[in-house]
Protein backbone atom coordinates (compact mmCIF):
# COMPACT_ATOMS: atom_id res chain seq x y z
CA UNK A 1 0.00 0.00 0.00
CA UNK A 2 1.78 3.20 -1.12
CA UNK A 3 -0.50 5.69 0.66
CA UNK A 4 -0.65 6.73 4.30
CA UNK A 5 -2.22 4.39 6.83
CA UNK A 6 -4.01 5.88 9.84
CA UNK A 7 -4.74 4.11 13.12
CA UNK A 8 -7.78 5.59 14.85
CA UNK A 9 -6.92 4.73 18.45
CA UNK A 10 -9.54 7.14 19.82
CA UNK A 11 -12.27 5.61 17.60
CA UNK A 12 -13.20 9.05 16.25
CA UNK A 13 -14.33 7.55 12.95
CA UNK A 14 -16.84 5.30 14.70
CA UNK A 15 -18.16 8.31 16.62
CA UNK A 16 -18.44 10.37 13.41
CA UNK A 17 -20.60 7.67 11.84
CA UNK A 18 -23.12 7.98 14.64
CA UNK A 19 -23.27 11.71 15.35
CA UNK A 20 -20.58 11.80 18.05
CA UNK A 21 -20.91 8.52 19.93
CA UNK A 22 -19.78 5.09 18.70
CA UNK A 23 -22.77 2.88 17.93
CA UNK A 24 -22.74 -0.35 19.92
CA UNK A 25 -24.35 -3.51 18.67
CA UNK A 26 -26.38 -5.85 20.83
CA UNK A 27 -25.61 -9.44 21.72
CA UNK A 28 -29.32 -10.20 21.37
CA UNK A 29 -28.85 -10.86 17.66
CA UNK A 30 -26.39 -13.61 18.55
CA UNK A 31 -28.97 -15.40 20.68
CA UNK A 32 -31.11 -16.37 17.68
CA UNK A 33 -29.18 -19.05 15.72
CA UNK A 34 -31.53 -18.57 12.73
CA UNK A 35 -31.34 -14.76 12.72
CA UNK A 36 -29.68 -12.50 10.18
CA UNK A 37 -26.52 -12.01 12.28
CA UNK A 38 -25.81 -15.73 12.24
CA UNK A 39 -26.66 -15.90 8.53
CA UNK A 40 -23.93 -13.33 7.88
CA UNK A 41 -21.48 -15.14 10.17
CA UNK A 42 -22.07 -18.43 8.33
CA UNK A 43 -21.74 -16.75 4.92
CA UNK A 44 -18.52 -15.01 5.96
CA UNK A 45 -17.03 -18.24 7.31
CA UNK A 46 -17.34 -19.76 3.83
CA UNK A 47 -15.28 -16.97 2.24
CA UNK A 48 -12.96 -15.71 4.98
CA UNK A 49 -10.27 -18.26 5.80
CA UNK A 50 -8.01 -16.21 8.08
CA UNK A 51 -9.61 -14.21 10.86
CA UNK A 52 -9.47 -13.55 14.59
CA UNK A 53 -11.96 -12.73 17.30
CA UNK A 54 -9.79 -10.22 19.13
CA UNK A 55 -10.99 -6.74 19.87
CA UNK A 56 -14.15 -5.03 21.03
CA UNK A 57 -16.59 -6.85 18.76
CA UNK A 58 -19.74 -4.83 19.46
CA UNK A 59 -18.76 -1.36 18.21
CA UNK A 60 -20.33 -1.08 14.80
CA UNK A 61 -18.57 0.63 11.94
CA UNK A 62 -19.22 1.72 8.43
CA UNK A 63 -17.63 3.41 5.46
CA UNK A 64 -17.39 6.93 4.07
CA UNK A 65 -16.27 8.38 0.79
CA UNK A 66 -14.98 11.90 1.31
CA UNK A 67 -14.63 14.50 -1.44
CA UNK A 68 -11.11 15.70 -1.95
CA UNK A 69 -12.09 18.99 -3.55
CA UNK A 70 -15.10 20.93 -4.73
CA UNK A 71 -17.18 23.93 -3.86
CA UNK A 72 -20.29 24.89 -1.94
CA UNK A 73 -22.02 22.26 0.16
CA UNK A 74 -20.15 19.54 -1.68
CA UNK A 75 -16.80 21.07 -0.85
CA UNK A 76 -13.50 19.63 0.21
CA UNK A 77 -13.82 17.14 3.01
CA UNK A 78 -17.59 16.73 2.68
CA UNK A 79 -19.12 13.27 2.81
CA UNK A 80 -20.14 12.08 -0.65
CA UNK A 81 -21.39 8.65 0.43
CA UNK A 82 -21.79 6.85 3.73
CA UNK A 83 -22.81 3.46 5.07
CA UNK A 84 -23.45 2.89 8.77
CA UNK A 85 -23.54 -0.66 10.09
CA UNK A 86 -27.06 -0.94 11.51
CA UNK A 87 -26.68 -4.53 12.71
CA UNK A 88 -23.58 -6.60 13.47
CA UNK A 89 -22.02 -7.74 10.21
CA UNK A 90 -24.21 -5.61 7.92
CA UNK A 91 -21.55 -4.39 5.51
CA UNK A 92 -21.67 -1.77 2.79
CA UNK A 93 -22.71 -2.77 -0.71
CA UNK A 94 -19.41 -2.91 -2.63
CA UNK A 95 -21.05 -1.90 -5.93
CA UNK A 96 -22.68 1.19 -4.39
CA UNK A 97 -19.41 2.16 -2.74
CA UNK A 98 -17.43 1.74 -5.95
CA UNK A 99 -20.02 3.74 -7.92
CA UNK A 100 -19.84 6.60 -5.40
CA UNK A 101 -16.04 6.54 -5.44
CA UNK A 102 -16.02 6.74 -9.24
CA UNK A 103 -18.46 9.67 -9.20
CA UNK A 104 -16.29 11.54 -6.69
CA UNK A 105 -13.14 10.80 -8.69
CA UNK A 106 -14.74 11.96 -11.95
CA UNK A 107 -16.08 15.14 -10.34
CA UNK A 108 -12.62 15.87 -8.94
CA UNK A 109 -11.01 15.39 -12.34
CA UNK A 110 -13.56 17.71 -13.98
CA UNK A 111 -13.02 20.48 -11.43
CA UNK A 112 -9.24 20.27 -11.56
CA UNK A 113 -8.96 19.92 -15.33
TAGIUR-V643167 format. One line per field, one symbol per residue. burial: + if it has 9 or more other ideal C-beta (glycine too) atoms within 8 Angstrom, else -. Layout:
burial: ???
This chain:
burial: ----------+-+++-++---++-+---+--+--+-+++++--+-------------+++-+-++-+--+----+--+-++++++-+++------++--++-++--++--+--
